[in-house]
Each structure stands twice: as structure tokens, then as C-alpha cells.
Amino acid sequence: MTLTIWVDDWQVQCCGKSFAPGDVVSWTLLEVDPEEYADVVGSELANEINFREEHHGQGEGHAPASVEVVSIAEVHCRYEVPPGSTDNVNYPVPGTTVLVPVKEADGWATARPDVSFAGYLVTARRATDGPQGAAARGR
């Protein structure tokens, strides 16, 4: 059985380690409300997201899980201030998602026209052994 995991770009940029398909990683996985991701990836794809990876305290009381990375896709979308909004805050624009399959995730992505990098959708499966992949390869 595979899992779909959201990994924020900033989580990897801040203190995460790069990862690639085949790596076994130890991540704190928190259950998600798919609606939180619907504007970024679309409702259909959001419904497939099982967990998000968390490095920064909200995982307290949650034991890390070992998962083997199967595939990685960068998620890009357009952000803008919604029409009629009085607060000058950019939000994802539904329907602008661009998915880019990649061979490694390091928190950074090549700029794409009209969209911004938001994070990764990672397909993974639970690992039976402890973390090895990335650590064994010195990532």
C-alpha cells in the first residue's frame, strides 16, 4: 500500500535533508485535511494526500515513521491576492497547478513561468527496516 505525503518546500529548505526515490527516510507524519491542499493541487489530488511531513514541533507526541520514497513530484501553482480582499495576502489560485516529476528533492526548484514552487507530493510505502537509504548514501 502506498501513501501520498505533502512535504512543504520550506520544511526541506530549513532543516530537512534531500531525498530521492529508493531512499528510506524517517519522517514525522501528521494526518491532513485534504481541503487544506485543494487550492494548491486541486480537489481530486488533494483527496489522495494522506499525511504531511513535519519537522517543527507540531509532531510532538508523534513517533517518526520509516517510509521508502517511491516517487516525487514538485508542485507549482500561481499565487495572488483574491479579488475584493482587503488584506494583501497571496493565496493559491485553483486550477493553476503544475506537477513536475523529479529524481531528487532538495527544497529548491527551477523557476517556472507564471507559477511558484509550493512543495512536493511524495508517494511512499511504509518501510519495515529502519532508516537507511539517504543516511547510508550520505545525504
One Martini backbone bead per residue (centre of mass of N, CA, C, O) as a GRO file, in nm:
protein
  139
    1MET     BB    1   0.096   0.037   0.023
    2THR     BB    2   0.039   0.368  -0.045
    3LEU     BB    3   0.149   0.702   0.009
    4THR     BB    4   0.058   1.048   0.046
    5ILE     BB    5   0.295   1.322   0.074
    6TRP     BB    6   0.339   1.630   0.215
    7VAL     BB    7   0.609   1.867   0.128
    8ASP     BB    8   0.740   2.139   0.220
    9ASP     BB    9   0.971   2.344   0.104
   10TRP     BB   10   1.068   2.478   0.381
   11GLN     BB   11   1.134   2.219   0.535
   12VAL     BB   12   1.380   2.145   0.359
   13GLN     BB   13   1.534   2.415   0.364
   14CYS     BB   14   1.577   2.435   0.669
   15CYS     BB   15   1.606   2.093   0.795
   16GLY     BB   16   1.623   1.911   0.569
   17LYS     BB   17   1.666   1.636   0.356
   18SER     BB   18   1.746   1.498   0.097
   19PHE     BB   19   1.557   1.308  -0.158
   20ALA     BB   20   1.485   0.979  -0.307
   21PRO     BB   21   1.418   0.732  -0.480
   22GLY     BB   22   1.470   0.457  -0.240
   23ASP     BB   23   1.458   0.602   0.008
   24VAL     BB   24   1.491   0.587   0.361
   25VAL     BB   25   1.280   0.759   0.588
   26SER     BB   26   1.241   0.976   0.880
   27TRP     BB   27   0.911   1.076   0.960
   28THR     BB   28   0.677   1.309   1.054
   29LEU     BB   29   0.334   1.218   1.048
   30LEU     BB   30   0.047   1.403   0.953
   31GLU     BB   31  -0.261   1.442   0.935
   32VAL     BB   32  -0.504   1.548   0.689
   33ASP     BB   33  -0.684   1.802   0.527
   34PRO     BB   34  -0.760   1.816   0.201
   35GLU     BB   35  -0.867   2.114   0.188
   36GLU     BB   36  -0.581   2.249   0.238
   37TYR     BB   37  -0.493   2.148  -0.084
   38ALA     BB   38  -0.700   2.220  -0.313
   39ASP     BB   39  -0.578   2.493  -0.429
   40VAL     BB   40  -0.298   2.368  -0.507
   41VAL     BB   41  -0.398   2.057  -0.644
   42GLY     BB   42  -0.678   1.991  -0.609
   43SER     BB   43  -0.931   1.793  -0.508
   44GLU     BB   44  -0.852   1.515  -0.615
   45LEU     BB   45  -0.554   1.514  -0.513
   46ALA     BB   46  -0.609   1.591  -0.217
   47ASN     BB   47  -0.762   1.316  -0.150
   48GLU     BB   48  -0.472   1.152  -0.158
   49ILE     BB   49  -0.376   1.286   0.094
   50ASN     BB   50  -0.256   1.163   0.409
   51PHE     BB   51   0.012   1.342   0.465
   52ARG     BB   52   0.248   1.530   0.658
   53GLU     BB   53   0.551   1.674   0.695
   54GLU     BB   54   0.730   1.728   1.020
   55HIS     BB   55   0.982   1.942   1.202
   56HIS     BB   56   0.812   2.178   1.400
   57GLY     BB   57   0.662   2.043   1.687
   58GLN     BB   58   0.379   1.917   1.578
   59GLY     BB   59   0.505   1.615   1.641
   60GLU     BB   60   0.444   1.591   1.917
   61GLY     BB   61   0.378   1.254   2.001
   62HIS     BB   62   0.515   1.164   1.728
   63ALA     BB   63   0.637   0.911   1.566
   64PRO     BB   64   0.849   0.818   1.357
   65ALA     BB   65   0.850   0.721   1.015
   66SER     BB   66   0.924   0.463   0.794
   67VAL     BB   67   0.997   0.544   0.450
   68GLU     BB   68   0.966   0.474   0.105
   69VAL     BB   69   1.057   0.624  -0.174
   70VAL     BB   70   0.901   0.629  -0.497
   71SER     BB   71   0.798   0.936  -0.553
   72ILE     BB   72   0.835   1.272  -0.713
   73ALA     BB   73   0.660   1.596  -0.698
   74GLU     BB   74   0.643   1.896  -0.799
   75VAL     BB   75   0.474   2.195  -0.679
   76HIS     BB   76   0.297   2.429  -0.876
   77CYS     BB   77   0.167   2.774  -0.842
   78ARG     BB   78  -0.049   3.029  -0.825
   79TYR     BB   79  -0.032   3.357  -0.674
   80GLU     BB   80  -0.290   3.570  -0.514
   81VAL     BB   81  -0.498   3.821  -0.464
   82PRO     BB   82  -0.805   3.827  -0.397
   83PRO     BB   83  -1.081   3.943  -0.496
   84GLY     BB   84  -1.172   4.193  -0.256
   85SER     BB   85  -0.938   4.203  -0.079
   86THR     BB   86  -0.793   4.366   0.219
   87ASP     BB   87  -0.566   4.169   0.227
   88ASN     BB   88  -0.216   4.135   0.128
   89VAL     BB   89  -0.267   3.813   0.044
   90ASN     BB   90  -0.149   3.529  -0.084
   91TYR     BB   91  -0.308   3.276  -0.288
   92PRO     BB   92  -0.404   3.010  -0.425
   93VAL     BB   93  -0.483   2.918  -0.760
   94PRO     BB   94  -0.710   2.753  -0.891
   95GLY     BB   95  -0.594   2.558  -1.170
   96THR     BB   96  -0.247   2.609  -1.160
   97THR     BB   97  -0.123   2.338  -1.158
   98VAL     BB   98   0.218   2.200  -1.149
   99LEU     BB   99   0.369   1.893  -1.231
  100VAL     BB  100   0.709   1.765  -1.141
  101PRO     BB  101   0.904   1.525  -1.200
  102VAL     BB  102   1.159   1.388  -0.976
  103LYS     BB  103   1.485   1.257  -0.852
  104GLU     BB  104   1.496   1.508  -0.640
  105ALA     BB  105   1.482   1.655  -0.304
  106ASP     BB  106   1.597   2.000  -0.178
  107GLY     BB  107   1.376   2.261  -0.177
  108TRP     BB  108   1.431   2.318  -0.481
  109ALA     BB  109   1.346   2.502  -0.790
  110THR     BB  110   1.281   2.558  -1.098
  111ALA     BB  111   1.171   2.802  -1.260
  112ARG     BB  112   0.838   2.897  -1.356
  113PRO     BB  113   0.601   3.013  -1.540
  114ASP     BB  114   0.347   3.169  -1.340
  115VAL     BB  115   0.482   3.001  -1.100
  116SER     BB  116   0.516   2.847  -0.775
  117PHE     BB  117   0.679   2.692  -0.536
  118ALA     BB  118   0.537   2.465  -0.274
  119GLY     BB  119   0.616   2.145  -0.317
  120TYR     BB  120   0.554   1.798  -0.235
  121LEU     BB  121   0.474   1.487  -0.384
  122VAL     BB  122   0.478   1.178  -0.207
  123THR     BB  123   0.550   0.851  -0.276
  124ALA     BB  124   0.494   0.584  -0.037
  125ARG     BB  125   0.624   0.327   0.184
  126ARG     BB  126   0.636   0.129   0.428
  127ALA     BB  127   0.893   0.043   0.636
  128THR     BB  128   1.056  -0.226   0.804
  129ASP     BB  129   1.301  -0.074   0.824
  130GLY     BB  130   1.518   0.137   0.895
  131PRO     BB  131   1.696   0.394   0.829
  132GLN     BB  132   1.900   0.441   0.520
  133GLY     BB  133   1.936   0.542   0.234
  134ALA     BB  134   2.027   0.848   0.281
  135ALA     BB  135   2.231   0.788   0.507
  136ALA     BB  136   2.401   0.578   0.346
  137ARG     BB  137   2.452   0.815   0.115
  138GLY     BB  138   2.506   1.101   0.266
  139ARG     BB  139   2.248   1.317   0.286
   0.00000   0.00000   0.00000
